[in-house]
């Protein structure tokens, strides 16, 4: 199937978050920020200028800016356009041919484009850990926390979060810095993560945990 047009829905807030099983605290010395699939192709199905995409972009931008200012590594996933049938594999049975080779499909949205020094991973499947250097990068950096934001919450974001847990990396799924096909899908992803594999948190909580940027 193709990605459906996404009707506006309110971005979940504090009262919508599920109860977390784990009780971790984000640590700027341990964390990596992962911005998952914030490409124009994947944001195009949302109604421009409405919820949840407005909050999504704003909150991912805040997380990216704070992380960069604190020297927290920032990583991105981006799917390649124009994949061959062999490269696409079983994805085509669920999502068809996917995005084309048009740069307007592949580009990460302007507000959160990667900067020099950011890690950009080619995302071949749902999880950002599959066939990428993300795990090796985190191990080399001595970092064992992953702050996850982007789209879509119940697909790549959740699968990446589960994989992080599998590798004994503490994942923080930022509930108001992800978006999905519907509020139901969005909230179900948060519930699964909170109960099984991650801390589900809000952008403000992450920013508070990271602390303020010190000015010299």
C-alpha positions in Angstrom: 0.0 0.0 0.0 1.1 3.6 -0.4 1.4 6.0 2.5 -2.1 7.3 3.2 -3.0 11.0 3.4 -2.9 11.8 7.1 -5.7 13.7 8.7 -4.8 16.3 11.4 -4.9 15.1 15.0 -3.7 16.7 18.2 -0.2 16.0 19.3 -0.1 14.0 22.5 0.8 16.0 25.6 1.7 15.3 29.3 -1.7 13.9 30.2 -1.6 11.5 27.2 1.7 9.8 28.1 1.6 6.2 29.4 3.2 5.2 32.6 6.9 4.2 32.1 8.2 0.9 33.4 11.8 2.1 33.4 12.9 5.2 35.4 16.0 6.4 33.4 17.2 10.0 33.2 18.6 11.4 30.1 22.3 12.3 30.4 24.1 14.6 27.9 27.3 12.8 28.4 25.7 9.5 27.4 23.2 10.4 24.8 23.0 10.5 21.0 20.0 12.2 19.2 18.5 10.3 16.4 16.3 12.1 13.9 14.4 9.4 12.0 13.3 9.8 8.4 12.4 13.5 8.5 12.4 13.6 4.7 10.0 15.6 2.6 8.5 12.4 1.1 7.4 11.2 4.6 6.1 14.6 5.8 4.2 15.3 2.6 1.1 13.2 3.7 0.5 15.5 6.7 -1.8 18.5 6.3 0.6 21.4 6.1 0.4 24.0 8.9 -1.7 21.7 11.2 -1.1 19.3 14.0 0.7 17.1 14.5 3.3 18.1 11.9 3.7 21.6 13.1 4.7 20.4 16.6 6.7 17.6 15.2 9.0 19.9 13.2 9.2 22.5 16.0 10.1 20.0 18.7 12.6 18.1 16.5 14.2 21.5 15.8 14.5 22.3 19.5 16.1 18.9 20.2 18.5 19.3 17.4 19.6 22.8 18.4 20.1 21.9 22.0 22.0 18.8 21.2 24.3 20.6 18.8 24.9 23.4 21.3 25.9 20.8 24.0 28.1 18.7 21.7 25.7 15.8 21.8 26.2 13.7 18.6 23.3 14.1 16.2 22.5 11.2 13.8 19.9 11.1 11.0 18.3 8.3 9.0 17.3 9.0 5.4 15.9 6.4 3.0 17.4 6.3 -0.5 15.1 7.1 -3.4 14.7 4.9 -6.4 15.7 1.6 -4.8 15.9 -1.4 -7.0 13.6 -4.4 -6.3 16.6 -6.2 -4.7 17.4 -3.3 -2.4 13.8 -2.8 -1.4 13.1 -6.4 -0.7 10.0 -7.2 1.2 9.3 -3.5 1.8 7.7 -3.4 -1.7 5.1 -6.0 -0.6 3.8 -3.6 2.1 4.6 -0.1 0.7 5.1 -0.5 -3.0 8.1 1.1 -4.8 8.5 3.9 -2.2 10.1 7.2 -2.9 11.6 8.1 -6.2 15.0 9.5 -6.9 13.7 13.1 -6.9 15.7 15.2 -4.5 12.4 16.8 -3.4 11.5 13.3 -2.0 14.8 12.5 -0.4 15.8 15.8 1.2 15.4 16.2 4.9 13.1 19.1 5.7 14.8 22.5 5.8 14.3 23.2 9.5 16.3 20.2 10.7 18.8 19.6 7.8 22.0 17.9 8.9 25.0 20.1 9.7 28.7 19.4 9.1 29.8 16.7 11.4 26.4 15.1 11.8 26.1 11.4 11.1 23.7 10.6 8.2 22.7 6.9 7.9 21.2 5.3 4.9 18.0 3.7 6.2 17.3 0.4 4.3 14.6 -1.0 6.6 12.5 0.0 9.6 15.2 0.1 12.2 18.0 2.6 12.1 20.4 -0.1 13.3 19.9 -2.4 10.3 22.9 -2.4 8.0 24.2 1.0 9.3 27.1 2.1 11.5 24.8 3.5 14.2 25.7 0.9 16.8 29.4 1.0 16.1 29.3 4.8 16.2 27.6 4.8 19.6 30.0 2.2 21.0 33.0 4.2 19.7 31.6 7.4 21.3 31.0 5.5 24.6 27.3 6.5 24.5 24.5 4.2 25.7 21.4 6.4 25.5 19.4 7.2 22.3 16.9 10.0 22.1 14.6 9.1 19.2 12.3 11.5 17.3 10.9 11.7 13.8 8.5 9.5 11.8 6.6 7.2 11.8 6.0 6.4 15.5 4.7 2.9 15.1 7.0 1.8 12.3 10.7 2.9 12.1 10.7 4.9 15.3 9.4 2.1 17.4 11.5 -0.6 15.7 14.6 1.5 16.3 13.7 2.0 19.9 13.2 -1.8 20.3 16.6 -2.5 18.7 18.3 0.1 21.0 16.9 -1.7 24.0 18.1 -5.1 22.6 21.7 -3.6 22.4 21.4 -2.4 26.1 21.1 1.2 24.9 18.6 3.2 26.9 16.1 4.7 24.5 14.0 7.8 25.1 11.1 8.0 22.7 10.1 11.7 22.5 6.3 11.5 22.4 5.7 15.0 21.0 8.6 14.9 18.6 7.2 12.0 16.6 4.1 11.7 14.4 2.2 8.9 12.8 -0.7 7.9 10.5 -3.2 8.7 13.2 -3.4 9.5 16.9 -4.4 5.9 17.6 -1.2 4.6 15.9 0.8 7.3 17.6 -0.5 6.6 21.1 -0.2 2.8 20.7 3.5 3.2 19.8 4.1 5.3 23.0 2.3 2.7 25.1 4.2 -0.2 23.8 7.5 1.6 24.2 6.8 2.7 27.7 5.7 -0.7 28.8 8.4 -2.8 27.0 11.5 -1.1 25.9 11.9 2.7 26.5 11.2 5.8 28.4 8.4 7.8 26.8 9.0 11.5 27.4 8.2 14.9 26.1 10.5 17.4 24.5 10.4 19.8 27.5 11.5 16.9 29.8 14.4 16.0 27.5 15.5 19.7 27.2 15.4 20.0 31.0 17.4 16.8 31.5 20.0 18.0 29.0 20.4 21.3 30.9 21.1 24.8 29.7 23.9 25.7 27.4 26.7 27.3 29.4 27.9 30.6 28.0 31.6 31.6 28.5 
